Amino acid sequence: MNIYFIGDIGLYNEVSYQIANEINDEIKEDDIIILLGDNFYPYGVKDDLDEQFKLFEELNFKNDVYAILGNHDHLGEPLPQINYTNWIMDNFYYQKTFDNIDIFFIDTCLIDPNNFCLSDDIISFKIGIDVEFIKNKMMLWLHNKLSKSKKDIKIICGHYPIISFGKYSWNKTIANSLIPIITKYKVDYYVSGHDHNLQIIPVKTKEYTFTQIISGAASCLYSLKNEKVNYGWIKLNKNKIDKKLINKKN
């Protein structure tokens, strides 16, 4: 089973469709695709009938697509994306199990609401629930679900990176919330988008080492320190991680 991680696809430009075509050419029956947020730029979607949903449908993905919300998605109406039937997004946070893998999908905008053009007031208004309440509920859920997980591989997917060697560097709020959980429950991978590039970063704490994957290069690029930036996606097969680049000039 392969997992295709695609982030920040929301421009739906030539790059986005080329990535989708190349994935469709190689994907196998049991593989899955995960969208890592910022599914629609610049202001998410306005309602269930938003014409932008057709842009996603034109990607013609063959396999199941699982999605989470990013900061730009929260600038629109998040509930239509949760209710959208052409991908799977059970809620702001949810869990899926595949063979020997548990994947925990979370909304990092709830953890760090006062950042990247958002605020706790904006998110609370959009979702109709106090952001602090739903964040605490999500974190308790994450603790409980991870404590019960017996699978060989555990993955958390969120939009904001913990650490990046690109535009966004170190996110102290996300780190303080997630690193203790990752360490306690021996999570193998934390996967995000948000920084528009491809990165694979070993993160070492005193007690534990895990891998941070950033795959946010599906429609535009941000520079990296001392490394060429390419469009593409990241594919995970058990413990093998591949950067998949598309043949397009930056």
C-alpha atoms as a printed R data frame, in Angstrom:
    type eleno elety resid chain resno       x      y       z
1   ATOM     1    CA   MET     A     1   0.000  0.000   0.000
2   ATOM     2    CA   ASN     A     2   1.270  3.454  -0.971
3   ATOM     3    CA   ILE     A     3   0.132  6.710   0.621
4   ATOM     4    CA   TYR     A     4   0.336  9.794  -1.603
5   ATOM     5    CA   PHE     A     5   0.663 13.037   0.372
6   ATOM     6    CA   ILE     A     6  -0.339 16.172  -1.543
7   ATOM     7    CA   GLY     A     7  -0.531 19.593   0.089
8   ATOM     8    CA   ASP     A     8  -1.627 23.082  -0.865
9   ATOM     9    CA   ILE     A     9  -3.199 22.074  -4.156
10  ATOM    10    CA   GLY     A    10  -5.687 24.935  -4.007
11  ATOM    11    CA   LEU     A    11  -4.655 26.911  -7.110
12  ATOM    12    CA   TYR     A    12  -5.642 24.028  -9.419
13  ATOM    13    CA   ASN     A    13  -3.151 25.151 -12.026
14  ATOM    14    CA   GLU     A    14  -1.161 23.274 -14.664
15  ATOM    15    CA   VAL     A    15   1.112 21.846 -11.967
16  ATOM    16    CA   SER     A    16  -1.808 20.484  -9.937
17  ATOM    17    CA   TYR     A    17  -3.281 18.644 -12.908
18  ATOM    18    CA   GLN     A    18   0.097 17.276 -13.967
19  ATOM    19    CA   ILE     A    19   0.638 15.885 -10.458
20  ATOM    20    CA   ALA     A    20  -2.819 14.294 -10.511
21  ATOM    21    CA   ASN     A    21  -2.200 12.751 -13.940
22  ATOM    22    CA   GLU     A    22   1.142 11.268 -12.896
23  ATOM    23    CA   ILE     A    23  -0.344  9.818  -9.707
24  ATOM    24    CA   ASN     A    24  -3.272  8.365 -11.656
25  ATOM    25    CA   ASP     A    25  -0.811  6.730 -14.059
26  ATOM    26    CA   GLU     A    26   1.006  4.802 -11.325
27  ATOM    27    CA   ILE     A    27  -1.479  4.374  -8.475
28  ATOM    28    CA   LYS     A    28  -2.503  0.839  -7.454
29  ATOM    29    CA   GLU     A    29  -5.876 -0.425  -6.256
30  ATOM    30    CA   ASP     A    30  -5.119 -0.347  -2.504
31  ATOM    31    CA   ASP     A    31  -3.292  3.006  -2.489
32  ATOM    32    CA   ILE     A    32  -4.756  6.158  -0.959
33  ATOM    33    CA   ILE     A    33  -4.317  9.901  -1.471
34  ATOM    34    CA   ILE     A    34  -4.192 12.460   1.347
35  ATOM    35    CA   LEU     A    35  -4.724 16.195   0.821
36  ATOM    36    CA   LEU     A    36  -2.903 18.168   3.521
37  ATOM    37    CA   GLY     A    37  -5.026 21.330   3.555
38  ATOM    38    CA   ASP     A    38  -5.343 24.616   1.692
39  ATOM    39    CA   ASN     A    39  -7.578 22.756  -0.688
40  ATOM    40    CA   PHE     A    40  -8.894 25.994  -2.224
41  ATOM    41    CA   TYR     A    41  -7.130 29.358  -2.546
42  ATOM    42    CA   PRO     A    42  -7.393 32.053  -1.452
43  ATOM    43    CA   TYR     A    43 -10.568 31.971   0.660
44  ATOM    44    CA   GLY     A    44 -11.730 28.366   0.749
45  ATOM    45    CA   VAL     A    45 -15.287 27.741  -0.455
46  ATOM    46    CA   LYS     A    46 -18.439 29.716   0.248
47  ATOM    47    CA   ASP     A    47 -21.063 26.930   0.338
48  ATOM    48    CA   ASP     A    48 -21.914 23.362  -0.726
49  ATOM    49    CA   LEU     A    49 -22.476 24.483  -4.320
50  ATOM    50    CA   ASP     A    50 -19.249 26.424  -4.752
51  ATOM    51    CA   GLU     A    51 -17.980 26.061  -8.336
52  ATOM    52    CA   GLN     A    52 -14.443 25.426  -7.024
53  ATOM    53    CA   PHE     A    53 -15.398 21.863  -6.089
54  ATOM    54    CA   LYS     A    54 -15.505 21.140  -9.829
55  ATOM    55    CA   LEU     A    55 -11.789 22.012 -10.027
56  ATOM    56    CA   PHE     A    56 -11.033 19.151  -7.668
57  ATOM    57    CA   GLU     A    57 -13.305 16.790  -9.583
58  ATOM    58    CA   GLU     A    58 -11.377 17.572 -12.780
59  ATOM    59    CA   LEU     A    59  -8.299 15.961 -11.195
60  ATOM    60    CA   ASN     A    60 -10.091 12.646 -11.769
61  ATOM    61    CA   PHE     A    61  -8.376 10.802  -8.941
62  ATOM    62    CA   LYS     A    62  -9.066  7.078  -9.248
63  ATOM    63    CA   ASN     A    63  -8.683  6.145  -5.586
64  ATOM    64    CA   ASP     A    64 -10.070  7.324  -2.264
65  ATOM    65    CA   VAL     A    65  -8.949 10.808  -1.252
66  ATOM    66    CA   TYR     A    66  -8.775 11.829   2.421
67  ATOM    67    CA   ALA     A    67  -8.560 15.522   3.297
68  ATOM    68    CA   ILE     A    68  -7.943 17.954   6.138
69  ATOM    69    CA   LEU     A    69  -8.424 21.707   6.410
70  ATOM    70    CA   GLY     A    70  -5.757 24.395   6.092
71  ATOM    71    CA   ASN     A    71  -5.714 28.054   7.052
72  ATOM    72    CA   HIS     A    72  -7.040 29.229   3.670
73  ATOM    73    CA   ASP     A    73  -9.919 26.759   3.969
74  ATOM    74    CA   HIS     A    74 -10.917 28.381   7.266
75  ATOM    75    CA   LEU     A    75 -11.117 31.784   5.563
76  ATOM    76    CA   GLY     A    76 -14.123 30.386   3.725
77  ATOM    77    CA   GLU     A    77 -16.761 28.042   5.109
78  ATOM    78    CA   PRO     A    78 -15.162 24.831   6.447
79  ATOM    79    CA   LEU     A    79 -18.361 22.790   6.860
80  ATOM    80    CA   PRO     A    80 -19.045 22.444   3.098
81  ATOM    81    CA   GLN     A    81 -15.616 20.834   2.732
82  ATOM    82    CA   ILE     A    82 -16.387 18.411   5.574
83  ATOM    83    CA   ASN     A    83 -19.736 17.580   3.941
84  ATOM    84    CA   TYR     A    84 -18.275 17.227   0.426
85  ATOM    85    CA   THR     A    85 -18.890 13.706  -0.882
86  ATOM    86    CA   ASN     A    86 -16.100 13.414  -3.472
87  ATOM    87    CA   TRP     A    87 -13.452 13.092  -0.795
88  ATOM    88    CA   ILE     A    88 -13.422 11.772   2.777
89  ATOM    89    CA   MET     A    89 -13.263 14.270   5.630
90  ATOM    90    CA   ASP     A    90 -15.348 12.904   8.478
91  ATOM    91    CA   ASN     A    91 -14.929 15.972  10.674
92  ATOM    92    CA   PHE     A    92 -12.314 18.520  11.694
93  ATOM    93    CA   TYR     A    93 -10.423 15.499  13.037
94  ATOM    94    CA   TYR     A    94 -10.838 11.774  12.465
95  ATOM    95    CA   GLN     A    95  -8.987  8.440  12.318
96  ATOM    96    CA   LYS     A    96  -8.610  5.810   9.592
97  ATOM    97    CA   THR     A    97  -6.931  2.391   9.731
98  ATOM    98    CA   PHE     A    98  -5.287  0.644   6.785
99  ATOM    99    CA   ASP     A    99  -3.633 -2.753   7.251
100 ATOM   100    CA   ASN     A   100  -0.937 -2.115   9.874
101 ATOM   101    CA   ILE     A   101  -1.237  1.694   9.768
102 ATOM   102    CA   ASP     A   102  -3.282  4.084  11.917
103 ATOM   103    CA   ILE     A   103  -3.640  7.593  10.486
104 ATOM   104    CA   PHE     A   104  -4.897 10.461  12.652
105 ATOM   105    CA   PHE     A   105  -6.163 13.492  10.738
106 ATOM   106    CA   ILE     A   106  -6.214 16.721  12.758
107 ATOM   107    CA   ASP     A   107  -6.943 20.414  12.217
108 ATOM   108    CA   THR     A   108  -3.848 22.358  13.261
109 ATOM   109    CA   CYS     A   109  -5.652 25.680  12.730
110 ATOM   110    CA   LEU     A   110  -7.541 24.846  15.930
111 ATOM   111    CA   ILE     A   111  -4.218 24.449  17.761
112 ATOM   112    CA   ASP     A   112  -2.702 27.685  16.385
113 ATOM   113    CA   PRO     A   113  -5.745 29.838  15.560
114 ATOM   114    CA   ASN     A   114  -4.173 33.303  15.804
115 ATOM   115    CA   ASN     A   115  -1.826 32.960  12.850
116 ATOM   116    CA   PHE     A   116  -1.666 33.090   9.052
117 ATOM   117    CA   CYS     A   117  -4.565 35.536   8.445
118 ATOM   118    CA   LEU     A   118  -6.771 33.782  11.006
119 ATOM   119    CA   SER     A   119  -7.868 34.436  14.574
120 ATOM   120    CA   ASP     A   120  -9.753 32.492  17.223
121 ATOM   121    CA   ASP     A   121 -12.735 34.805  16.633
122 ATOM   122    CA   ILE     A   122 -12.774 34.073  12.884
123 ATOM   123    CA   ILE     A   123 -12.576 30.301  13.378
124 ATOM   124    CA   SER     A   124 -15.149 30.296  16.204
125 ATOM   125    CA   PHE     A   125 -17.570 32.304  14.043
126 ATOM   126    CA   LYS     A   126 -17.095 30.099  10.982
127 ATOM   127    CA   ILE     A   127 -17.569 26.774  12.757
128 ATOM   128    CA   GLY     A   128 -20.128 27.966  15.294
129 ATOM   129    CA   ILE     A   129 -18.155 26.540  18.236
130 ATOM   130    CA   ASP     A   130 -15.633 28.195  20.536
131 ATOM   131    CA   VAL     A   131 -12.234 27.324  19.097
132 ATOM   132    CA   GLU     A   132 -10.704 26.614  22.511
133 ATOM   133    CA   PHE     A   133 -13.474 24.130  23.281
134 ATOM   134    CA   ILE     A   134 -13.102 22.178  20.033
135 ATOM   135    CA   LYS     A   135  -9.289 22.268  20.257
136 ATOM   136    CA   ASN     A   136  -9.363 20.742  23.745
137 ATOM   137    CA   LYS     A   137 -11.869 18.143  22.558
138 ATOM   138    CA   MET     A   138  -9.641 17.266  19.582
139 ATOM   139    CA   MET     A   139  -6.493 16.930  21.712
140 ATOM   140    CA   LEU     A   140  -8.261 14.695  24.239
141 ATOM   141    CA   TRP     A   141  -9.559 12.582  21.346
142 ATOM   142    CA   LEU     A   142  -6.029 12.320  19.904
143 ATOM   143    CA   HIS     A   143  -4.616 11.168  23.256
144 ATOM   144    CA   ASN     A   144  -7.349  8.578  23.657
145 ATOM   145    CA   LYS     A   145  -7.097  7.191  20.130
146 ATOM   146    CA   LEU     A   146  -3.302  6.974  20.181
147 ATOM   147    CA   SER     A   147  -3.323  5.256  23.566
148 ATOM   148    CA   LYS     A   148  -5.462  2.488  22.060
149 ATOM   149    CA   SER     A   149  -3.574  2.123  18.788
150 ATOM   150    CA   LYS     A   150  -1.810 -1.224  18.365
151 ATOM   151    CA   LYS     A   151  -0.726 -0.767  14.749
152 ATOM   152    CA   ASP     A   152   2.917 -0.962  13.661
153 ATOM   153    CA   ILE     A   153   2.895  2.468  12.028
154 ATOM   154    CA   LYS     A   154   1.235  5.599  13.421
155 ATOM   155    CA   ILE     A   155   0.884  8.776  11.355
156 ATOM   156    CA   ILE     A   156  -0.517 12.186  12.293
157 ATOM   157    CA   CYS     A   157  -1.531 14.477   9.426
158 ATOM   158    CA   GLY     A   158  -1.980 18.218  10.010
159 ATOM   159    CA   HIS     A   159  -1.642 21.306   7.862
160 ATOM   160    CA   TYR     A   160   0.967 23.283   9.808
161 ATOM   161    CA   PRO     A   161   4.506 21.885  10.103
162 ATOM   162    CA   ILE     A   162   6.267 21.531  13.430
163 ATOM   163    CA   ILE     A   163   9.582 22.527  11.898
164 ATOM   164    CA   SER     A   164  10.581 23.567   8.398
165 ATOM   165    CA   PHE     A   165  13.735 24.635   6.611
166 ATOM   166    CA   GLY     A   166  11.644 26.851   4.358
167 ATOM   167    CA   LYS     A   167   9.498 29.921   4.878
168 ATOM   168    CA   TYR     A   168   7.851 28.957   8.160
169 ATOM   169    CA   SER     A   169  10.749 27.631  10.261
170 ATOM   170    CA   TRP     A   170   9.761 26.521  13.800
171 ATOM   171    CA   ASN     A   171   6.149 26.635  15.009
172 ATOM   172    CA   LYS     A   172   6.439 26.700  18.775
173 ATOM   173    CA   THR     A   173   2.693 26.392  19.375
174 ATOM   174    CA   ILE     A   174   2.354 23.292  17.199
175 ATOM   175    CA   ALA     A   175   5.566 21.821  18.611
176 ATOM   176    CA   ASN     A   176   4.497 22.287  22.229
177 ATOM   177    CA   SER     A   177   1.141 20.654  21.524
178 ATOM   178    CA   LEU     A   178   2.223 17.740  19.349
179 ATOM   179    CA   ILE     A   179   5.774 16.713  20.237
180 ATOM   180    CA   PRO     A   180   4.823 15.421  23.726
181 ATOM   181    CA   ILE     A   181   2.011 13.356  22.180
182 ATOM   182    CA   ILE     A   182   4.212 12.074  19.364
183 ATOM   183    CA   THR     A   183   6.892 11.117  21.874
184 ATOM   184    CA   LYS     A   184   4.542  9.503  24.399
185 ATOM   185    CA   TYR     A   185   2.746  7.311  21.878
186 ATOM   186    CA   LYS     A   186   5.709  6.676  19.568
187 ATOM   187    CA   VAL     A   187   4.162  8.206  16.452
188 ATOM   188    CA   ASP     A   188   6.333  7.408  13.444
189 ATOM   189    CA   TYR     A   189   5.464 10.282  11.090
190 ATOM   190    CA   TYR     A   190   4.026 13.759  11.333
191 ATOM   191    CA   VAL     A   191   2.965 14.903   7.855
192 ATOM   192    CA   SER     A   192   2.007 18.445   6.886
193 ATOM   193    CA   GLY     A   193   1.722 20.933   4.062
194 ATOM   194    CA   HIS     A   194   1.656 24.748   4.415
195 ATOM   195    CA   ASP     A   195   5.274 25.291   3.382
196 ATOM   196    CA   HIS     A   196   5.150 25.000  -0.410
197 ATOM   197    CA   ASN     A   197   8.007 22.560  -0.933
198 ATOM   198    CA   LEU     A   198   9.042 18.968  -0.211
199 ATOM   199    CA   GLN     A   199  10.980 18.115   2.947
200 ATOM   200    CA   ILE     A   200  11.837 15.003   4.971
201 ATOM   201    CA   ILE     A   201  13.178 15.971   8.395
202 ATOM   202    CA   PRO     A   202  14.243 13.662  11.262
203 ATOM   203    CA   VAL     A   203  13.162 15.288  14.530
204 ATOM   204    CA   LYS     A   204  15.112 14.190  17.597
205 ATOM   205    CA   THR     A   205  14.051 14.778  21.171
206 ATOM   206    CA   LYS     A   206  15.788 13.490  24.292
207 ATOM   207    CA   GLU     A   207  13.533 10.439  24.354
208 ATOM   208    CA   TYR     A   208  12.451  9.798  20.789
209 ATOM   209    CA   THR     A   209  13.068 10.380  17.078
210 ATOM   210    CA   PHE     A   210  10.297 10.701  14.505
211 ATOM   211    CA   THR     A   211  10.077 11.887  10.903
212 ATOM   212    CA   GLN     A   212   8.459 15.164   9.862
213 ATOM   213    CA   ILE     A   213   7.297 15.127   6.232
214 ATOM   214    CA   ILE     A   214   6.293 18.330   4.438
215 ATOM   215    CA   SER     A   215   4.522 17.944   1.109
216 ATOM   216    CA   GLY     A   216   3.101 21.313   0.080
217 ATOM   217    CA   ALA     A   217   4.334 21.647  -3.516
218 ATOM   218    CA   ALA     A   218   1.180 20.866  -5.479
219 ATOM   219    CA   SER     A   219   0.452 24.278  -6.986
220 ATOM   220    CA   CYS     A   220   3.122 26.850  -6.006
221 ATOM   221    CA   LEU     A   221   6.577 26.924  -4.429
222 ATOM   222    CA   TYR     A   222   8.376 28.601  -1.519
223 ATOM   223    CA   SER     A   223  12.153 28.585  -1.307
224 ATOM   224    CA   LEU     A   224  14.221 26.239   0.850
225 ATOM   225    CA   LYS     A   225  17.530 26.827   2.565
226 ATOM   226    CA   ASN     A   226  20.406 25.353   0.534
227 ATOM   227    CA   GLU     A   227  18.177 23.091  -1.553
228 ATOM   228    CA   LYS     A   228  16.508 23.355  -4.946
229 ATOM   229    CA   VAL     A   229  12.722 23.579  -4.805
230 ATOM   230    CA   ASN     A   230  10.600 21.327  -7.003
231 ATOM   231    CA   TYR     A   231   6.924 20.714  -7.569
232 ATOM   232    CA   GLY     A   232   5.705 17.268  -6.628
233 ATOM   233    CA   TRP     A   233   4.414 15.048  -3.855
234 ATOM   234    CA   ILE     A   234   5.720 12.572  -1.288
235 ATOM   235    CA   LYS     A   235   4.876  8.882  -1.313
236 ATOM   236    CA   LEU     A   236   5.138  6.604   1.717
237 ATOM   237    CA   ASN     A   237   5.254  2.804   1.535
238 ATOM   238    CA   LYS     A   238   5.693  1.333   5.005
239 ATOM   239    CA   ASN     A   239   9.007  2.916   6.053
240 ATOM   240    CA   LYS     A   240  10.166  3.939   2.584
241 ATOM   241    CA   ILE     A   241   9.704  7.636   1.748
242 ATOM   242    CA   ASP     A   242  10.070  8.927  -1.819
243 ATOM   243    CA   LYS     A   243  10.035 12.483  -3.077
244 ATOM   244    CA   LYS     A   244   8.292 12.435  -6.431
245 ATOM   245    CA   LEU     A   245   9.163 15.413  -8.641
246 ATOM   246    CA   ILE     A   246   7.364 16.478 -11.772
247 ATOM   247    CA   ASN     A   247   9.154 17.460 -14.958
248 ATOM   248    CA   LYS     A   248   8.438 21.169 -14.927
249 ATOM   249    CA   LYS     A   249  10.793 24.113 -14.679
250 ATOM   250    CA   ASN     A   250  10.447 26.284 -11.574
